[in-house]
Amino acid sequence: MKSVIIQNPIAQSTFIRKVIDNHGLIVFPTETVYGIGASIYDPIAIQSIFTTKGRPQDNPLIVHIAEQSQLDELVTEVNMYAKKLMAAFWPGPLTLVLPKSAKVPSIITANLPTVGVRMPKDPLARDVIRAAGVPLCAPSANLSGKPSGTDFKSVYEDFFGKVSIFIEGGIPEFGIESTVIDLTSQIPTILRPGAISAEEIEQVLGMVIVSSSQAENAPKAPGMKYQHYKPFGDVVILDGPTPKLIEFLRNLPDQDAVFMGANEVCGDLLELPINTFALGPQNQVDVIARALYRTLRTLDNLKVKTIYTHTFSKKGIGTALMNRLEKAASRTISL
């Protein structure tokens, strides 16, 4: 398959619509991570997303819209919770799970009666959707289970020759997937923590539940059932104060292992022979979250077999950061 790189989707809208009409896939940037998208009305293209990614069929896809008015054709009800959250956070990294309309194919929702919808904050992402002329269902642009793509080079390497169009963009603002919130339950429930924190949502709604359950059947949101975000190497989380962490790593027999963590912690390890990868200042969890997937992909390219890291504050986006680390890790060691 020939892959074409486009930088201005509006200027190339005729070509993009032709690709969409011929079951083509588009890799495009958002403010969270890069996505791999298809028309929500094209079951052939949607099936191609699952096949290209190696994604399990019972893992639902999120629908992306460019205008809030597009929501009406996708869902049967927009309740007061949804209206409040849209006013506060749309466009932005928040996915609303609502009762789906008959227009939404069941292949998108894993046969569930609900659908997750979001309107991206990234203007380029919305331009792609406008150019396509239809809402796009789009999971993250990565091979299933692996770290999500947060730079153009990595998604291009993963999907060159497998998709029709690449929209070239920069580094996403957040680097962590959207928060997914179920608005079909009696109390709004966060199914997947993300760039919008539970604290921010609670300020708007007055109440919210954070789901801690692991879906056994078809999950309502991506990231609930299967192992995700896992790099080539074995990720081990060290839970304890820095002195204990230093003591543990000093006695480490594996000299090929690496450590990734906050700048300050990596600085404290300079006396040790282990190689370190600094993610950002310890008190700027948003910067660390933005660097996480890119660092994991770098370590993938280096074929690092063991990656040690530490726990981070769960304030704000830190909850999503720890969620992704825990899903990537094989174990946590208490020091």
C-alpha positions as CSV (number, residue, x, y, z in Angstrom):
1,M,0.0,0.0,0.0
2,K,1.2,3.5,-0.8
3,S,1.3,5.8,2.1
4,V,1.0,9.6,1.6
5,I,2.1,12.3,4.1
6,I,-0.2,15.3,4.4
7,Q,0.4,18.5,6.5
8,N,-2.7,20.5,5.6
9,P,-5.8,18.3,5.6
10,I,-8.2,21.0,4.6
11,A,-6.2,21.8,1.5
12,Q,-6.2,18.1,0.6
13,S,-9.9,17.4,1.6
14,T,-10.9,16.1,-1.8
15,F,-8.1,13.5,-1.7
16,I,-8.9,12.6,1.9
17,R,-12.5,12.0,1.1
18,K,-11.6,9.8,-1.9
19,V,-9.4,7.7,0.4
20,I,-12.2,7.5,3.0
21,D,-14.6,6.4,0.3
22,N,-12.2,3.6,-0.6
23,H,-11.9,2.2,2.9
24,G,-8.6,3.9,3.7
25,L,-7.1,4.5,7.1
26,I,-5.6,7.8,8.4
27,V,-3.0,8.3,11.1
28,F,-3.4,11.7,12.6
29,P,-2.2,13.7,15.7
30,T,-4.4,14.7,18.6
31,E,-3.6,16.5,21.9
32,T,-3.4,13.2,23.6
33,V,-1.7,10.6,21.3
34,Y,-1.7,9.9,17.6
35,G,-4.7,8.0,16.4
36,I,-5.4,5.6,13.5
37,G,-8.8,6.5,12.1
38,A,-11.6,5.3,9.7
39,S,-15.0,6.4,8.8
40,I,-17.5,5.3,11.4
41,Y,-19.9,4.3,8.6
42,D,-17.4,1.9,6.9
43,P,-17.3,-1.5,8.5
44,I,-14.6,-2.7,6.1
45,A,-12.2,0.2,7.1
46,I,-13.1,-0.3,10.8
47,Q,-12.2,-4.0,10.6
48,S,-9.0,-3.0,9.0
49,I,-8.1,-1.0,12.1
50,F,-8.5,-4.1,14.2
51,T,-6.4,-6.1,11.8
52,T,-3.7,-3.5,11.3
53,K,-3.2,-3.0,15.0
54,G,-3.7,-6.6,16.0
55,R,-6.4,-5.2,18.3
56,P,-8.9,-7.6,20.0
57,Q,-12.4,-7.3,18.4
58,D,-14.1,-6.9,21.8
59,N,-12.1,-3.7,22.6
60,P,-14.3,-0.8,21.6
61,L,-13.2,2.2,19.6
62,I,-13.7,5.9,20.5
63,V,-15.5,8.1,18.0
64,H,-13.9,11.5,17.3
65,I,-16.0,14.5,16.1
66,A,-15.1,18.0,14.9
67,E,-18.3,19.8,15.9
68,Q,-20.5,19.3,18.9
69,S,-23.5,19.1,16.6
70,Q,-22.2,15.8,15.3
71,L,-22.9,14.2,18.6
72,D,-26.7,14.2,17.9
73,E,-26.4,11.5,15.2
74,L,-24.3,9.3,17.4
75,V,-26.2,9.0,20.7
76,T,-29.8,8.8,21.7
77,E,-29.5,11.0,24.8
78,V,-27.3,13.9,26.0
79,N,-28.0,14.1,29.7
80,M,-27.2,17.0,32.0
81,Y,-23.9,15.5,33.1
82,A,-22.8,15.3,29.5
83,K,-23.8,18.9,28.8
84,K,-21.9,20.2,31.9
85,L,-18.7,18.2,30.9
86,M,-18.9,19.4,27.3
87,A,-19.2,23.0,28.4
88,A,-16.2,22.6,30.7
89,F,-13.8,20.3,28.8
90,W,-14.8,20.2,25.0
91,P,-12.9,20.4,22.8
92,G,-10.4,18.4,24.9
93,P,-9.2,15.1,26.1
94,L,-12.4,13.8,27.6
95,T,-14.4,10.9,26.2
96,L,-18.1,10.6,27.1
97,V,-19.8,7.2,27.1
98,L,-23.4,7.6,26.2
99,P,-26.3,5.4,24.8
100,K,-25.5,4.9,21.1
101,S,-27.8,5.5,18.2
102,A,-28.7,3.0,15.5
103,K,-26.3,4.8,13.1
104,V,-23.2,3.7,15.1
105,P,-22.1,0.2,13.8
106,S,-21.8,-2.5,16.5
107,I,-18.2,-3.3,15.4
108,I,-17.2,0.1,16.9
109,T,-18.8,-0.6,20.3
110,A,-18.0,-4.3,20.7
111,N,-21.8,-4.9,20.5
112,L,-22.4,-2.8,23.5
113,P,-25.4,-0.3,23.6
114,T,-23.0,2.6,24.4
115,V,-20.4,4.5,22.5
116,G,-17.5,6.7,23.6
117,V,-17.3,10.1,21.9
118,R,-14.9,13.0,22.1
119,M,-14.1,16.2,20.3
120,P,-10.3,16.7,20.2
121,K,-8.7,20.0,21.3
122,D,-6.0,19.8,18.7
123,P,-7.1,22.0,15.7
124,L,-5.3,19.7,13.3
125,A,-7.2,16.7,14.5
126,R,-10.5,18.5,14.0
127,D,-9.4,19.6,10.5
128,V,-8.8,16.0,9.6
129,I,-12.3,15.1,10.7
130,R,-13.8,18.0,8.7
131,A,-11.7,17.0,5.7
132,A,-13.0,13.4,6.0
133,G,-16.5,14.7,6.0
134,V,-17.5,12.1,8.7
135,P,-16.8,11.3,12.3
136,L,-13.7,9.0,12.7
137,C,-13.4,6.1,15.0
138,A,-9.8,6.0,16.1
139,P,-7.8,4.1,18.7
140,S,-4.2,5.1,19.5
141,A,-1.7,4.6,16.6
142,N,0.4,1.8,18.0
143,L,0.6,-2.0,17.6
144,S,-1.9,-3.4,20.1
145,G,-0.6,-3.6,23.7
146,K,2.5,-1.5,22.9
147,P,3.2,2.1,24.0
148,S,1.0,4.7,22.2
149,G,2.5,6.8,19.5
150,T,3.3,10.4,20.6
151,D,5.6,11.5,17.8
152,F,5.3,11.4,14.0
153,K,8.4,9.4,13.5
154,S,7.3,6.5,15.6
155,V,3.8,6.1,14.1
156,Y,5.3,6.5,10.6
157,E,7.7,3.6,11.3
158,D,4.9,1.5,12.8
159,F,2.3,2.0,10.0
160,F,4.2,2.9,6.8
161,G,2.7,0.9,4.0
162,K,-0.3,-0.2,6.2
163,V,-2.4,3.0,6.0
164,S,-3.2,5.4,3.2
165,I,-2.6,8.8,4.8
166,F,-0.3,10.2,7.5
167,I,-1.1,13.6,8.9
168,E,2.2,15.1,10.1
169,G,2.0,16.9,13.4
170,G,4.1,17.7,16.4
171,I,4.4,16.2,19.9
172,P,0.9,16.0,21.5
173,E,0.2,18.4,24.4
174,F,-0.6,15.7,27.0
175,G,1.0,12.5,25.8
176,I,-1.6,10.4,27.7
177,E,-4.9,9.2,26.3
178,S,-8.2,10.8,27.1
179,T,-10.2,10.3,30.3
180,V,-13.2,8.1,29.6
181,I,-16.3,8.6,31.7
182,D,-19.4,6.6,31.7
183,L,-22.5,8.8,31.9
184,T,-25.0,5.9,31.6
185,S,-24.7,4.9,35.2
186,Q,-26.5,6.5,38.1
187,I,-23.3,8.2,39.2
188,P,-20.8,9.3,36.5
189,T,-18.0,6.7,36.6
190,I,-14.4,7.2,35.2
191,L,-13.6,4.0,33.3
192,R,-10.1,5.1,32.3
193,P,-8.1,7.9,34.0
194,G,-6.6,10.3,31.5
195,A,-5.6,13.9,30.9
196,I,-8.6,15.3,32.6
197,S,-8.4,14.4,36.3
198,A,-11.1,13.1,38.6
199,E,-10.6,16.2,40.7
200,E,-11.4,18.5,37.7
201,I,-14.5,16.5,36.8
202,E,-15.7,16.4,40.4
203,Q,-15.5,20.2,40.5
204,V,-17.9,20.3,37.6
205,L,-20.3,17.5,38.5
206,G,-20.0,17.5,42.3
207,M,-19.5,13.8,42.3
208,V,-17.7,11.1,40.3
209,I,-16.7,7.5,40.9
210,V,-13.3,6.1,39.6
211,S,-13.7,2.5,38.5
212,S,-11.2,0.1,39.9
213,S,-12.6,-3.0,38.2
214,Q,-11.1,-4.9,35.4
215,A,-13.6,-5.8,32.6
216,E,-13.9,-9.5,32.1
217,N,-16.2,-9.4,29.1
218,A,-16.5,-6.6,26.5
219,P,-15.1,-3.4,28.2
220,K,-17.0,-0.1,27.9
221,A,-13.7,1.7,27.3
222,P,-10.2,0.9,25.9
223,G,-7.6,0.0,28.5
224,M,-10.0,-1.9,30.8
225,K,-9.5,-5.5,29.9
226,Y,-6.2,-6.2,28.1
227,Q,-2.5,-5.4,29.0
228,H,-1.6,-2.1,27.4
229,Y,1.3,0.2,27.0
230,K,3.9,-2.6,27.4
231,P,7.3,-2.0,25.8
232,F,9.7,-4.7,24.7
233,G,11.5,-4.7,28.1
234,D,10.2,-5.8,31.5
235,V,9.0,-2.8,33.5
236,V,9.5,-3.0,37.3
237,I,8.1,-0.3,39.6
238,L,10.1,0.4,42.8
239,D,7.9,1.7,45.5
240,G,9.8,3.4,48.3
241,P,11.9,6.4,49.3
242,T,15.0,7.4,47.3
243,P,17.6,6.0,49.8
244,K,15.9,2.6,49.6
245,L,15.8,2.8,45.9
246,I,19.5,3.6,45.6
247,E,20.3,0.7,47.9
248,F,18.2,-1.7,45.8
249,L,19.8,-0.5,42.5
250,R,23.3,-0.6,43.9
251,N,23.0,-4.3,44.5
252,L,21.4,-4.9,41.2
253,P,23.1,-7.8,39.4
254,D,21.8,-6.8,35.9
255,Q,24.1,-4.2,34.6
256,D,22.1,-4.0,31.3
257,A,19.0,-2.6,33.1
258,V,18.1,1.0,32.9
259,F,16.2,3.4,35.2
260,M,13.7,6.0,34.1
261,G,12.2,8.5,36.5
262,A,12.0,12.1,37.6
263,N,15.0,14.4,37.0
264,E,15.8,14.6,40.7
265,V,15.7,10.9,41.3
266,C,17.9,10.2,38.2
267,G,20.4,12.8,39.6
268,D,20.6,10.9,42.9
269,L,21.6,7.8,40.9
270,L,24.6,9.3,39.2
271,E,27.0,7.5,41.5
272,L,25.6,4.2,40.3
273,P,26.6,2.4,37.1
274,I,23.0,2.1,35.9
275,N,22.0,4.2,32.9
276,T,19.2,6.6,33.6
277,F,16.5,8.3,31.5
278,A,15.0,11.5,33.0
279,L,11.4,12.2,32.3
280,G,11.0,15.7,33.8
281,P,10.9,17.6,37.1
282,Q,9.4,15.6,40.0
283,N,6.8,18.3,40.7
284,Q,5.7,18.6,37.1
285,V,3.8,15.3,36.6
286,D,2.3,16.7,33.4
287,V,5.8,17.0,31.8
288,I,6.6,13.4,33.0
289,A,3.4,12.1,31.5
290,R,4.1,13.8,28.2
291,A,7.5,12.1,28.0
292,L,6.5,8.6,29.1
293,Y,5.5,6.9,25.9
294,R,8.3,8.5,23.9
295,T,10.8,7.2,26.4
296,L,9.4,3.7,26.4
297,R,9.6,3.7,22.6
298,T,13.2,4.8,22.8
299,L,14.0,2.0,25.2
300,D,12.1,-0.4,22.8
301,N,14.4,0.7,20.0
302,L,17.4,0.1,22.2
303,K,16.0,-3.4,23.1
304,V,16.5,-2.8,26.8
305,K,15.4,-5.9,28.6
306,T,14.7,-4.5,32.1
307,I,13.3,-1.0,32.9
308,Y,13.1,0.2,36.5
309,T,11.1,3.2,37.5
310,H,9.5,4.6,40.7
311,T,6.0,5.7,41.8
312,F,4.8,9.2,41.1
313,S,2.3,11.5,42.7
314,K,-1.3,10.6,41.8
315,K,-2.5,14.2,41.9
316,G,-4.0,15.4,38.6
317,I,-2.7,13.6,35.6
318,G,-0.5,11.6,37.9
319,T,-3.4,9.1,38.3
320,A,-3.3,8.4,34.6
321,L,0.5,8.3,34.6
322,M,0.5,5.6,37.3
323,N,-2.3,3.7,35.6
324,R,-0.3,3.4,32.4
325,L,2.9,2.4,34.3
326,E,1.0,-0.2,36.3
327,K,-0.4,-1.7,33.1
328,A,3.0,-1.7,31.5
329,A,4.7,-3.3,34.5
330,S,5.2,-6.9,35.3
331,R,5.5,-6.2,39.0
332,T,5.9,-3.7,41.7
333,I,8.5,-4.1,44.4
334,S,7.9,-2.5,47.8
335,L,11.2,-1.2,49.3
